[in-house]
Structures are given as C-alpha cells and as structure tokens.
Amino acid sequence: MTDIGERLSETELCPTDLLAMQEAAFARDIARMHARAAEFVAVSCPACGDRAGTPAFEKFGFSYLRCGTCRTLYMSPRPSEAVLADYYRNSENYAVWAKHVFPASEAARREKIHRPWLGRIVGYCDRFGVPRGTLVEIGPGFGTFAAVATESGAFRRVVAIEPTPELAEACRQRGVEVVEARVEDVSTEALPEADVVVAFEVIEHLFEPRRFIRGIGPRLRKGGLLVLSCPNGEGFDIATLGAESLAVDAEHVNLFNPSALARLLADEGYEVVESTTPGRLDAEFVREAALAGRVRLDPFLERVLITEWERLGWPFQQFLAAHGLSSHMWTVARRL
C-alpha cells in the first residue's frame, strides 16, 4: 500500500480557534472579487482546450463546468488575470494566514508535510537518475518547504521564485535564496537551468495554466523533473461532496485529474513518469460534512466514516491514496 506518511488532521493545519477569523476574511475577499464581475472571462477547458464544457455546480456565486473530453472541472466565466492579481495582492484571507495560521501551524507543517515532501522528491531524483543540483520552487508562499530543502543540504542549490514582495521577504527571513520575479521573466543569468522544478498547490490558482507550464520549460534542463501537486477533481471528497468540498473555492479555478494534467504536460513537451494521489484528509473532510448534515452517506460509508471511524477511517484513507482516489494528487514529469 502507498506510504502516505503519518496520519494528519485538518486542525493541525488550521487550528479551530482561528477558523472563524479566516472564514470571515475569505468572505470579504470573495465579495471584493464579485464587485468586479463585469471583468470575468469565459474560457475553454484549461487542460485540453475543449469548449464544450457542461455545468457541474455553483459555489460562492461562481460557475464550474466539467470538460466533456478530459473531465477537468474548471471555473467559467472566471476572474480575469487582472482581477486575480488584485485578489491575491490585497487578500485579507492571506493576511490572516500570514499573521496567525502559518505561525500557529508551521511546526506541524514542517514535520508532517514538508520534510516528507522533500524525501519524496529526493527519491524521485534517485529513481529517475536526476542529479541533485539545483532545485527551484515556484510559488513558495511563506517559504517553509524551501527552507526545509535549504537546511537539509539534499540539493547543492535551492531557489524560490516568488514575484510578491511580502512573500519573497518571508522566504528570505527563513534563509532561502529568492528570485523576485515571475518564472517566465527569470533570466538565465539570474537562474541557470534547474534539475528539478516544484510547484505545490499553484496550478489550480492560475488563469492560464498552459502558459505557466510553457514558461517553466526554458528554466528546466532536458531530462529534468517537474513536480506538481494540486487537487484531483475526480478524487473522493470532491466526487462525494461536489460543491461542498473544501477544494472547490473561489481561488481554485482549475480542478484537473491525473489523465487531464498528463495530457496538458504532454502537449508542452513532458513525459509523465509518475502520478499518485497521496492525500490524507479526504475521509476526514467527508466525515465532517456528514456530521454537519451537509451530505447523506450510504450505510457502508456511514459505518466507515462515522460508526467505526477510529478503526476504519485511516485505513480507508490509505486505500483511497493507494488507488488513485484521493482528491490530492502529485504529478512527476520529465522534460523531453
């Protein structure tokens, strides 16, 4: 069975006493985004370009379509690039995370998330014969993973690419080397070709993910690895909860699935060498929704997720992860 690491709880990532503050800030961010609804743009499928998406659900006043060709879930119409940029630049929710949530949860994140992630990436390098020279993280947020990688010495050089000044400074304060620019604007003088590029929970936020993937190519040497993590739009908690899933929110405008993301990467000159779904929270998310009365479970899931949760919950989550059924996925691709 796939090793997904230690059992993890949502409260370790966002302590319960901070949820109300975070949710209120998020609601104000959404209202601010809707105030610019006239600037929203209808788009085709971000994975395959098909224009024949069919309505899937609505949430927070946003409409989501499902692609009839590759089954990607995506928001359309969606906020324009300018609206998204304003959202992230002025987000009250992100300010709450920066000031309160991340400091309260960073120790748990380092030990239960970022150290295991680094071990997984080192394993990919060893397995696929990729030198552990330069590791680049795109969209490092507050820099926890990049700091763990830097401190470990597992790579000769670790660089974070972060265009937002406040986030770039947060990375520097953690001892991380930072290039303060968008990846497509980084010069070869500032950053020679990388051996490994990682982007954790980034691609689902982007107005045009294909352009993002295309911009990475010149910064990654041939034969190097691109590692992406993002929600899996066909995973258990999204498939079970639909619009009620926490993965469906105003920021996640692209909800790929393993085959759809592989298709996008192949179009842009990559070969997918591994695709996994090492999620640890699907079962807990669906359990919480059921306990709150937001979803009705059939008798089997009632037994697994409610009645015998302590005995069956974690083994069930491990089953989901091992069989490509979790709503959190990793894709590892080699640049051809």
Backbone torsions as a table, in degrees:
resi	resn	phi	psi	omega
1	MET	NA	142.6	-178.6
2	THR	-58.2	133.1	177.2
3	ASP	-83.4	111.7	-179.0
4	ILE	-106.3	10.0	176.7
5	GLY	87.1	-165.4	-177.3
6	GLU	-67.9	155.2	173.2
7	ARG	-61.0	141.4	-175.1
8	LEU	-131.7	141.6	177.5
9	SER	-117.0	148.6	178.8
10	GLU	-58.9	-34.5	-177.0
11	THR	-67.1	-21.3	175.9
12	GLU	-71.9	-25.1	-178.3
13	LEU	-92.3	-33.0	176.3
14	CYS	-142.9	97.2	-177.4
15	PRO	-51.8	142.1	-174.0
16	THR	-56.0	-37.4	-176.5
17	ASP	-70.4	-8.8	178.6
18	LEU	-103.7	-6.2	-174.9
19	LEU	-62.3	-45.1	-176.8
20	ALA	-61.1	-42.8	178.6
21	MET	-62.9	-44.6	-179.0
22	GLN	-65.4	-43.4	-178.1
23	GLU	-66.9	-38.6	178.1
24	ALA	-64.9	-41.4	177.9
25	ALA	-64.5	-40.2	179.1
26	PHE	-62.8	-41.2	179.1
27	ALA	-62.0	-38.8	178.3
28	ARG	-68.6	-36.2	176.4
29	ASP	-62.2	-43.4	-179.5
30	ILE	-63.9	-42.4	179.0
31	ALA	-60.5	-40.0	179.2
32	ARG	-65.7	-36.7	177.9
33	MET	-67.3	-43.0	-179.4
34	HIS	-65.5	-24.7	177.7
35	ALA	-63.4	-16.9	178.3
36	ARG	-112.0	31.6	-176.0
37	ALA	-61.3	-25.3	178.8
38	ALA	-64.1	-18.1	-179.3
39	GLU	-95.7	3.5	179.1
40	PHE	-69.1	154.0	-172.5
41	VAL	-128.8	131.7	172.7
42	ALA	-76.1	135.9	-177.1
43	VAL	-130.8	161.9	171.5
44	SER	-88.1	178.4	-178.5
45	CYS	-58.8	127.8	-177.9
46	PRO	-72.0	-13.6	-179.9
47	ALA	-93.2	-49.1	-173.1
48	CYS	-118.2	-9.8	177.9
49	GLY	85.7	-0.6	179.6
50	ASP	-62.2	137.0	-179.6
51	ARG	-96.9	1.1	-172.7
52	ALA	-97.8	45.6	176.7
53	GLY	-70.4	147.7	178.9
54	THR	-114.6	148.9	-177.4
55	PRO	-57.3	132.7	177.9
56	ALA	-106.6	-54.1	177.5
57	PHE	-170.6	173.5	174.6
58	GLU	-124.4	149.9	176.6
59	LYS	-155.4	138.3	-179.9
60	PHE	54.5	26.0	-178.5
61	GLY	82.3	8.2	178.5
62	PHE	-107.3	145.8	-179.1
63	SER	-102.9	136.0	178.0
64	TYR	-116.8	136.9	177.6
65	LEU	-111.7	157.0	171.4
66	ARG	-115.1	127.5	-179.8
67	CYS	-67.4	132.3	179.1
68	GLY	-75.0	-14.1	-178.5
69	THR	-96.2	-51.7	-175.0
70	CYS	-115.1	-0.5	173.8
71	ARG	71.8	11.2	174.3
72	THR	-61.5	138.4	170.8
73	LEU	-94.3	133.7	-178.6
74	TYR	-152.5	149.4	179.4
75	MET	-79.9	128.2	175.2
76	SER	-160.6	126.3	-1.5
77	PRO	-67.7	153.6	-178.6
78	ARG	-125.8	159.5	176.9
79	PRO	-56.5	139.3	178.1
80	SER	-63.3	169.0	177.5
81	GLU	-58.4	-38.7	-179.7
82	ALA	-65.8	-40.2	179.6
83	VAL	-67.6	-42.8	178.0
84	LEU	-62.4	-41.9	179.5
85	ALA	-61.5	-41.7	178.0
86	ASP	-65.5	-39.3	179.7
87	TYR	-57.9	-51.9	-176.7
88	TYR	-70.6	-34.1	-178.3
89	ARG	-67.6	-33.7	-173.3
90	ASN	-117.5	16.6	-175.0
91	SER	-64.4	123.1	173.5
92	GLU	-71.1	-34.0	179.2
93	ASN	-61.3	-45.8	179.7
94	TYR	-65.8	-32.3	176.9
95	ALA	-64.9	-39.6	177.0
96	VAL	-64.4	-43.3	177.9
97	TRP	-60.7	-44.2	-177.0
98	ALA	-65.2	-41.6	-173.3
99	LYS	-85.6	-32.3	-171.2
100	HIS	-121.4	-53.7	-169.3
101	VAL	-70.2	-50.6	-178.4
102	PHE	-61.8	-46.1	177.7
103	PRO	-59.7	-35.3	-178.3
104	ALA	-74.3	-22.8	-173.8
105	SER	-118.8	1.7	-172.4
106	GLU	-62.5	-38.6	-179.7
107	ALA	-60.6	-45.2	178.5
108	ALA	-65.1	-39.5	179.7
109	ARG	-64.1	-42.6	179.7
110	ARG	-59.4	-48.2	-172.0
111	GLU	-81.1	-38.0	-173.9
112	LYS	-97.0	-16.9	-178.5
113	ILE	-119.2	-59.9	-167.2
114	HIS	-75.2	-37.6	175.3
115	ARG	-64.4	-45.8	175.5
116	PRO	-61.8	-36.9	176.5
117	TRP	-59.6	-44.9	180.0
118	LEU	-62.4	-42.9	177.4
119	GLY	-59.3	-38.0	178.7
120	ARG	-65.1	-41.2	-178.3
121	ILE	-69.7	-40.7	174.5
122	VAL	-58.9	-41.1	177.3
123	GLY	-61.2	-39.7	177.0
124	TYR	-61.5	-44.7	-179.5
125	CYS	-59.3	-46.3	-178.9
126	ASP	-65.3	-41.2	-176.3
127	ARG	-70.0	-38.3	-175.2
128	PHE	-101.9	11.3	174.3
129	GLY	66.7	37.6	179.9
130	VAL	-103.0	127.6	179.8
131	PRO	-61.4	146.5	176.5
132	ARG	-94.5	66.4	178.6
133	GLY	-91.8	-88.2	-177.9
134	THR	-107.0	124.8	174.1
135	LEU	-108.3	126.8	178.5
136	VAL	-116.0	129.1	172.2
137	GLU	-107.7	125.5	176.6
138	ILE	-99.5	129.2	-178.8
139	GLY	70.8	57.0	-174.1
140	PRO	-75.8	-5.8	-176.8
141	GLY	62.9	-123.3	-177.7
142	PHE	-92.3	7.8	166.6
143	GLY	86.3	14.2	-176.1
144	THR	-64.8	-48.6	180.0
145	PHE	-63.1	-46.7	-178.6
146	ALA	-60.3	-36.0	177.7
147	ALA	-67.1	-44.3	177.7
148	VAL	-59.9	-44.4	179.5
149	ALA	-64.6	-41.1	179.0
150	THR	-63.0	-46.7	-177.8
151	GLU	-65.4	-29.9	-173.5
152	SER	-72.3	-28.8	-174.1
153	GLY	73.0	12.7	-178.2
154	ALA	-68.2	-25.7	177.5
155	PHE	-122.6	149.0	179.6
156	ARG	-64.8	-33.0	-178.5
157	ARG	-144.1	137.3	175.4
158	VAL	-125.2	127.6	-178.5
159	VAL	-130.1	135.4	173.8
160	ALA	-104.6	133.1	175.7
161	ILE	-105.4	112.1	-173.9
162	GLU	-144.3	113.5	-177.3
163	PRO	-80.5	-19.5	-177.4
164	THR	-81.0	120.2	-173.7
165	PRO	-55.3	-43.5	-177.4
166	GLU	-64.2	-40.7	179.8
167	LEU	-72.2	-38.2	176.3
168	ALA	-59.5	-41.5	179.5
169	GLU	-67.0	-37.4	177.5
170	ALA	-61.4	-37.6	177.1
171	CYS	-66.2	-44.2	179.9
172	ARG	-60.5	-39.1	-179.8
173	GLN	-64.6	-20.0	176.5
174	ARG	-94.5	8.5	177.0
175	GLY	82.5	20.8	-176.6
176	VAL	-97.3	137.7	172.0
177	GLU	-72.4	130.2	-174.1
178	VAL	-126.0	136.7	165.8
179	VAL	-107.0	113.6	-173.1
180	GLU	-88.6	82.5	-177.4
181	ALA	-166.7	166.2	169.6
182	ARG	-73.2	150.3	-175.6
183	VAL	-58.9	-37.2	-178.2
184	GLU	-71.5	-12.8	-179.4
185	ASP	-101.7	-2.0	-176.8
186	VAL	-75.1	127.5	-179.1
187	SER	-82.4	158.2	177.1
188	THR	-67.1	-22.9	176.0
189	GLU	-70.2	-40.1	-179.6
190	ALA	-72.9	-31.1	-176.4
191	LEU	-151.6	104.2	172.7
192	PRO	-61.9	172.0	-176.6
193	GLU	-57.7	137.4	179.6
194	ALA	-88.2	156.2	172.0
195	ASP	-86.3	-35.3	-179.5
196	VAL	-138.5	133.5	172.4
197	VAL	-119.4	130.5	177.5
198	VAL	-122.2	146.3	174.5
199	ALA	-144.0	103.8	-176.5
200	PHE	-94.4	123.5	175.3
201	GLU	53.7	47.8	179.8
202	VAL	-116.1	-48.1	-167.8
203	ILE	-63.9	-26.1	179.8
204	GLU	-71.0	-15.9	-177.3
205	HIS	-91.5	-9.6	-165.0
206	LEU	-90.0	138.4	177.3
207	PHE	-60.8	-41.9	-177.1
208	GLU	-134.2	84.3	-175.3
209	PRO	-63.5	-29.9	179.7
210	ARG	-61.6	-40.2	179.1
211	ARG	-65.7	-35.1	176.3
212	PHE	-61.8	-49.4	179.6
213	ILE	-61.1	-41.8	-179.9
214	ARG	-63.7	-35.8	-179.7
215	GLY	-70.8	-23.1	180.0
216	ILE	-74.4	-34.0	-173.4
217	GLY	-45.1	-53.4	-178.1
218	PRO	-66.4	-14.9	-179.3
219	ARG	-95.8	-2.2	-177.1
220	LEU	-122.0	126.8	-177.4
221	ARG	-67.6	154.8	175.9
222	LYS	-61.4	133.8	-175.0
223	GLY	89.3	-11.0	178.2
224	GLY	-73.8	168.0	-175.2
225	LEU	-107.7	137.8	170.0
226	LEU	-110.8	123.4	-178.7
227	VAL	-117.0	120.5	-179.3
228	LEU	-120.1	137.5	168.2
229	SER	-122.6	146.0	-177.6
230	CYS	-170.3	171.0	174.6
231	PRO	-65.8	150.0	173.4
232	ASN	-103.1	110.3	-175.5
233	GLY	-64.9	-9.9	176.7
234	GLU	-110.9	13.4	-179.9
235	GLY	-77.1	172.6	-169.6
236	PHE	-59.2	-50.8	-173.5
237	ASP	-71.6	-33.5	177.0
238	ILE	-71.1	-42.7	179.5
239	ALA	-64.2	-34.3	-177.2
240	THR	-82.7	-41.2	-173.1
241	LEU	-97.8	-20.5	-177.7
242	GLY	58.2	-127.0	-177.8
243	ALA	-62.9	-20.6	179.5
244	GLU	-76.1	-12.4	-179.2
245	SER	-65.6	141.3	177.0
246	LEU	-66.5	-21.2	178.7
247	ALA	-72.8	-16.5	177.8
248	VAL	-95.9	103.9	178.6
249	ASP	-147.8	-179.5	-172.6
250	ALA	-66.2	-18.4	-178.8
251	GLU	-92.9	-25.8	-175.4
252	HIS	-90.9	89.1	-175.6
253	VAL	-88.9	-11.5	177.4
254	ASN	-129.8	119.6	175.6
255	LEU	-118.0	87.4	-179.0
256	PHE	-72.6	174.5	167.3
257	ASN	-129.5	166.6	-174.2
258	PRO	-54.1	-45.0	-177.3
259	SER	-71.5	-35.2	179.5
260	ALA	-67.8	-42.9	179.3
261	LEU	-67.0	-36.8	176.4
262	ALA	-62.2	-37.6	178.5
263	ARG	-64.4	-45.7	178.4
264	LEU	-60.2	-44.7	-179.1
265	LEU	-65.6	-40.3	178.5
266	ALA	-61.8	-39.3	178.1
267	ASP	-60.1	-29.4	-174.7
268	GLU	-103.3	17.0	171.6
269	GLY	91.6	30.3	178.5
270	TYR	-123.8	152.7	171.9
271	GLU	-114.4	121.4	177.7
272	VAL	-73.8	123.4	-178.9
273	VAL	-105.3	-16.3	174.6
274	GLU	-159.3	138.9	175.7
275	SER	-136.4	122.5	-177.7
276	THR	-135.5	165.8	176.2
277	THR	-129.2	76.8	-173.9
278	PRO	-85.4	39.2	-177.9
279	GLY	-70.5	152.5	-179.2
280	ARG	-124.9	4.8	-171.6
281	LEU	-124.7	-3.3	-177.6
282	ASP	-53.8	-52.1	-175.3
283	ALA	-61.6	-41.2	179.6
284	GLU	-64.9	-42.4	-179.8
285	PHE	-61.2	-44.2	-179.5
286	VAL	-69.6	-38.4	176.3
287	ARG	-58.7	-47.2	-179.1
288	GLU	-62.8	-39.3	178.5
289	ALA	-64.5	-38.6	178.9
290	ALA	-67.9	-43.0	179.4
291	LEU	-64.4	-29.5	178.8
292	ALA	-86.4	-0.7	178.6
293	GLY	78.5	16.9	-178.7
294	ARG	-89.6	-9.1	176.9
295	VAL	-152.5	146.2	175.4
296	ARG	-102.5	132.0	-179.4
297	LEU	-99.5	147.8	172.9
298	ASP	-73.0	167.3	-174.3
299	PRO	-57.0	-35.7	-179.1
300	PHE	-65.6	-51.2	180.0
301	LEU	-67.3	-30.4	174.9
302	GLU	-59.3	-42.0	179.2
303	ARG	-67.2	-46.5	-175.7
304	VAL	-68.4	-44.1	-169.9
305	LEU	-96.7	-14.9	-178.3
306	ILE	-121.7	-67.8	-170.9
307	THR	-62.5	-45.5	-177.1
308	GLU	-118.0	40.7	-176.7
309	TRP	-56.2	-46.8	-175.5
310	GLU	-63.3	-32.6	-178.9
311	ARG	-88.2	-38.7	-169.4
312	LEU	-107.9	-18.7	-172.7
313	GLY	-59.3	-52.8	-177.5
314	TRP	-68.9	-43.5	174.3
315	PRO	-58.5	-34.9	177.7
316	PHE	-66.7	-41.9	177.0
317	GLN	-62.0	-40.3	177.6
318	GLN	-62.7	-38.1	176.6
319	PHE	-62.4	-45.5	178.8
320	LEU	-58.2	-46.0	-178.1
321	ALA	-63.9	-42.5	-174.9
322	ALA	-69.6	-22.4	-174.1
323	HIS	-113.4	22.6	175.2
324	GLY	70.7	26.1	-172.4
325	LEU	-112.3	0.6	178.1
326	SER	-78.9	156.3	178.7
327	SER	-88.5	12.3	172.4
328	HIS	-121.2	124.3	-175.6
329	MET	-128.8	153.6	173.5
330	TRP	-120.6	137.0	175.4
331	THR	-125.8	127.9	178.3
332	VAL	-115.2	123.9	-175.7
333	ALA	-130.9	143.6	177.7
334	ARG	-101.0	133.0	177.4
335	ARG	-75.7	125.1	-177.2
336	LEU	-83.4	NA	NA
